[in-house]
Amino acid sequence: MRNWLPLYGYQSYARIRRTGLLRASPPFVLAMGFLILILLGTVLLSLPQASPHGISFLQAFFMATSAVTVTGMTVVDPAVDLTHFGQIVLILLVQMGGLGFVTFAVVAAVTLGKRMSLTHQALALEAFNQTSVSKIHKTALSVFKISISIELASAIILMLWWSRDYPWVTATYRAVFHAIAAFNNAGFSLFPSSLASFVDDPITVFTITGCIILGGLGFSVLSDTGQKRKWAPLLPYTKIMLIGTLALNLTGFVCIWVLELNNPGTLGDLPWHGQALAAWMQSVTTRTAGFTTIDITHLHDSSTLLMMMLMFIGGGSLSTASGIKVGTFIVLLAATRSYIFHRKEVVLLNRSISPMTVQKSLALLLVTAALVFSGVLLMTIFEKAPFLDILFEVISAVSTTGLSRDLTPHLSAPSQILVALLMFAGRLGPLTLVYSIATQRRSRIRYPEAEFQVG
């Protein structure tokens, strides 16, 4: 019996038989919530009303998974292969996946004046990456208000700008769609070749990239910045996120511009301002957004490698972005620096980082790397494609970026299922996924230390 139910053990099984209750961990409940949302989206996208000529169940499942995990990878073109009904279903899945079904649940509970049970509190704490129950309601309402405000402002700007070339109804519809997709870091687009037609359009580029950056910073950073509005009183994490995001975006921008300057397939034929805008878009969009204004299949290998590194890092905690997260990356850099200079403590901005945080960062790095390795290994078995394209595809899926070197539409059925699973794992967070399928056991036994040779 213990082998048949290794997840909960015999005692959990007996409790279920006795009480009829399933005492699942909060991450497991979160995973199930997202899975139910994906299945609901799959059913809706499979309906005849969702596509003018119909899409297969596997294609609907892939698109629903891509939307709920706010990835943006597509096996069908949303602008051509989906009706207005299908497009609306897709963007609603993006919105619900980006903000999280727990956010909506907590906001509804607050609105109705209901008290949250201990189980629901634990679930919300896991979703919001918080440690204090008192912050749950405030965080949930802040998430909702910030998201709607940014999306509405961006949609108005895009609507007014695009209405010069499109009817008001069309401009409004596309503006709302792209504002939601951009803020939630999902690269779905209703234009051909993503945003290639706006490669040298500063209003469109800066509005979209602004949404991406704000969505990727994390709601705690946006809330802290909005409340204090001055640098000195900001929380150390907020400062680290702002500095890290700026540094990564500028580094990617400069490197991509320099590396692709003379490449006629990407930036070479554009005027200098078009090159700058295209390089900026590609730098920002690799932070798990997925929009493109150039053909990334023509990028030099050096630029492709740089983009994969940026995708792997991703955005901030409690954000619409994925990846190992900027905070994780900076903590690992600080830990490495402390070891090199023989310092006992890991310090950032004159604040000591706890050993538990360092261990969590290292575990997240290794688990994510293991996901990437496993995905690449399996896809090299399923597909006869260039290794660089496969590696790019897998990292994009795990980091829920949504970029592809034109491989996604041509994937076989096993690879589509594999990519969908990688997107699901990447959105939930590798550590959350591992925790949701394993039993947490604390041992009271202390073992003697031993010397191990490393390095």
N, C-alpha and C positions, 0 to 999 in steps of 0.2 A: 504493500500500500504506500509506503514511503517513497518507493521508486516510481510509482504511478503518479504521484502528486509531489514531485520534488519542489515545486514552487512554494507551496504552503506547508507541506509536511502533514503528517497524520493528525496532529492536534488541530490544525486549521480545517482539515476535512471533517473531523468529528464535530467541530464547532458549526460548520455549515449545515451538517445533517441535523444538529440539535436545534439551532436557532434560525436556520434559513437565511443567515446573513453572510455575505462575503466580505471579509476584512482585508481588502486589497490596499496596497500602498498608494499614496497620493499620485506618484508618477505613473503607476499602472492605470489608475482611473483617468488621468490626463491622456494617456496613450489611447485608451478605449474611446474617450470622447472624440479625439481627432479621427480615429478609425471610423466611428459611426458617421461623422461628418463627411468623410471621404466616400463612404458607401452611399450615403444619401445623395451626394453630388454625382456619383457615378450613375445612379438610377435616373436622376433628372437629366443628365447630359445624354443618356441613352434614349430618351424619349424622341419620337419623330419631330416634335416641335423644336428640338434643340439644334437640329442640323438640316440644311436644305436637302441633302442627299443621304443622310444617316451616317453615323460613325459606329464602329464596332464597340462591344462592351469593354474590351481591353483598352481601346483608345480613350473611351470615356473614363475608365478607371485611372489611366495615366494622367489625363488632364485634370481630373478631380484631385488626385494626389498632389500634382504640381501646384494647383491653386491653393489647397488647404495648407500645404507646407510653404506657401508663398515663394515658390521657386521660379516658375515662369517657363520651364522647359515645355516644348510643344511637339506632339506628333501629328497634329493637325493645325492649320492656320486659323486662329480665332476670327480673323476678319473675313475669311472666305468660307470656312467649313462649319461655322456656327451661325445660327440665326440670332436675332436680337435677344430672344429668350435664352438661348444658350450662352450668349455673351454676358447677360445679366446674371445668370446662375454662376458663371465662372468668376465674375468680379465680386459677387456676394460671398463666394467661398474664400476668395482672397481676403476680403475684409474680416470674415469670421476667423479665418486661420491666423491672420496677422495680429488681431487684437486678442484672440484666444477666446474660446467658448467660456472659460472661467470668468473672464472680464465681464462678459454680458450677464452671466449668472449672478455675480456679486453686485453689479450695478442694479440689476432687477431686484435683488434682495434688499439693497439699501433703499431703493425707490419705494418698495412696498412696506418698508419698516420692519422687515423680518430679522430676527436674530439668527446668526449663523451657528450651526452646530460645530462641535469640536472637529468632526470629520471634514466638514466643509471648510473650516478654517485651515486645517492642515493642507487641504487641496489647494486653497488659494495661496497659502504661503509658498508651496512648491511652484505654482504657476508664476508668481510674482518675484520669486527668488528673494523673499523677505524672511526675517527672523522674528518680527514683532507682529502679533495679531492686531494690535491697535492701529497699524499702518495699512491694513488690508483695504478697508473701505476708502480711505483717502487715496490710496494708490489706484484702486479701480476707477474711481470717479475721475481722477487726474488722467489716467490712460484714455478714458473715453472722451473727455473734453479736449485734450491736446490733439488727439487723432482727428476728430471731426473738424476742429478749427483749422489745422494745417491743410487737411484735404480740401476743405471748402475754399480757403484762400487760394490754394494752388489751382483748383478747378476754375475759379473765377478769372484768374490771370490767363490761363490757357484758353478758356472760352472766348474772352475778349480778343486775344491775339489771333486765334485760329478762325474767328468769325470773319476775318478779312478774306479768307479763301474758301470757306465752307458756309452753308446755310446755318442760321442760328441753332436750329434743333440738332443738326449733325455736330456742330462745334461744341455745343453743350454736352451732348452724349459722350463724345470722345474725350472731352476735357475731364469729365467726372471719372470716366473709366481709367484714364492714364494717371490722374491724381491719386486715386485709390491704389492703383498698381504700384506707382512710384513710392508712395509713403510706406507701403507694406513690403517694399523691396521685392516685388514680383515683376518679372520682365515681360508680362503680356502686353501686346500692342495691337491696335486695330489698323495700323498702317503697314503697307508692304515693306519688307526688309527692316522691321522694327522702326527706328526713328532715323533711318538713313536720309530721308528727305529733309530733315532738319539739322543736318550736320554742321551748317554754318549759321544757324538761327540762334542768336544769343538768348532771346527770351525763353524759347522752348528748352534749350539746354540748361540754363541756369535754374529755371523753375523745376524741371525734372530732377536735376542733380541736388537741388536744395531739398526737395522732398525726400530723396534717397538718404541724404546725410542726416536729416532730422529724424527719419524713421530708424536709422541705424545707430544713432547715438544712445538710444535707450530712454525710456520714459522717466526714470529716476533722474537722469542727467538733465532732461528738458525741464522737469519740475523744479529741480534745485536751481537751475539757471534762471528760470522765470521768476522764482520767488526772491532770490537774493540780488540778481542783476549786477553784482560786483564781483571782481575776481577774488579778493581776499577772503570773504566769508564762505566761499564755495567749499563743498566737501572735497577731501583729497581724491576720491574716486572720480568726481565730476571733473576736476582739473586734469587728472590723468587721461580721461576719455577725450576731453577737448584737445589736449596736446597731442595725444596719440592719433586721433582721427585726422587732425590737420597735417601732422607729419607724414602719415601714410598716404593721404590724398595728394599732397604736394610731391612726395617722392615718386609716386606712380605717374603723376602728371608730367614731371620733368623727364623721367626715364623713358616713358612711352614716346614723348615728343622727340627726344634725341634719337632713340633707336629707330623710329619709323619716319624720320624726317625726309629721307630720300627714297622711301619705298613707294613706288607708283600705285601699288595695290591698296594702300591705306591712306597715308597723309601726303605723299609726294606730290600729287596733282592739285592739292588744295592751297588757297592763299594762306598767308601766315595766321590770320585770325581764325580761319577755318581749321587749320592744324591745331591751334591752341584749344579751340572748343572741342574738337574731336578727341584730343589727348586727355582733356579734362573729363569728358564724358566717360571714356574708357577707364580712367583711373577710378572714378567714383563708382561706376556701375559694377566694378569687380568686387565691391564691398557687399556682395550678395544681392544685387539688384537685377542685372540681366539685360538691360536695354543696350542697344548698339547703334552707332551712327556710321560705322565703317564695317567692312567685311573682315571679320577677325580670322577667317581662314587664310588670309594673305599676310597675317602678321609674321614677323621674323620669330624664330624659335626663342630668341632672348626675350622678346616682349611677351610671348606666350608663357614662358616660365615665370616672368615677373607677375603676370596676371594670376597665375595659379597660386603663387605665394600670397597675394592680396586676397584671393578668394578663400584660401585656407584660413587666414586670420579672421576675416569677416568683420562684424560690427560689434556693438556693445551688448552687455547683458540687459535683460528686460527690454529688448527691442524687437523690431520686426526682422532683424538680420540674424544670420546664423554664423557658422564657422567656429573656430575655437574661442573667438571673441578677443577684442583688443585688450581688455583687462588681463586675460590669461596670458597673452603674448608679452605684455609689459612686465607682469609678475615673473615670468620665466626669464626674461632678460635681466631683471633686477636680481633674481636668485643666482644666475650665472655670474653676474658682476660681483656679487658678494662672495661667491666661492673663489673666484680668481684673485680677489684682493684680501682673502683670508678674514672676512668679516663674519662674525657669528650670527648677526641679524640681517634679514632682508629688509632694506629700507627704501621707501618711496616718498618723496616730498616730506622728509623728516618724520615719517610715520613708519612704524615697524609692521611688517606683514607677518601674520601668524603662520607657523609651520603647516597647519591644516590647509590654509589657502594655497600655499606652495604645493602641497601634495595633491590637492584637487586640480590645480593647474597642470601639473605633470601628468596626472591620470587622464585628464581631458585630452591633452596632447597625444598621449600614447593610444588611447582608445580611438580617437579620430583618425590617427595615422593607420591603425589596424583596420578601420572601416575602409579607408582609401585603398590600402593594399589588397584587402579581400575583394573589394569591388573591381579593381583593375585585373586581378588574377582571374576572376570569373568571366569578366567581359572579354579578355583576350582568348578565352576558350569559346565563347559564344560568337564573337565577331571577327571577321577578317578585315581589320581596319588599321591604319597607322597607330603605333603605340602612343604617340603624342596626343592624337585625337581622343584615344580611349582614356588616357590619364586626365586630360582636360575635362572630359565628360564626367568622369567619376568624381573629381574634386568639385566640379560645379554642382553635381547632385548632392554630395555630402554637405557642402556649404550652402545649399539651397540658393545658389546664385542664378542659375537658369541660362547661362551662356553655353553655347555649343559651337563646335567647329563643323557645323552642318552634318553632325552624326545622328542626332536625336531622331529626325524623321525617318531614318533608314535603319533603325534598330530592329532586331528580330524580337519575337515575342518574349523569349527568356530574358533578353537584355532590357526590354521595357519593364518587365516585372522587377528585375534587379535594380534598375534606376529608381523605380517607384519606392522600393524598400529603402534605398539609400537616402532618398529625399525625406521619407518619413523619419528615419533615424536621425538625420541631420537636423530636422526641425525640432524634434523633441529634445535633442541634445544627447550625445552618446552616453554621458554619465547617467542621465535620467533614464535612458533606455536600458542600460545595464542594471540599474537599481530596480526598475520595474519588473525585470524577469529573474531577479535573484532574491533570495531571502536574506534579510539583514540580521546578522547574528553577532552579538557582542560577547567576546570571551573574557572571562575574569582571570584567565591564566596569564601570568607574566613570565616571559622566557628570558634566559640570560643572553646578554649581547655577544655577538661573534664578529670577528673581523672578516670582511669580504673585500676581495680585490676588484676594483672597477677602474675603467679608463686605461 
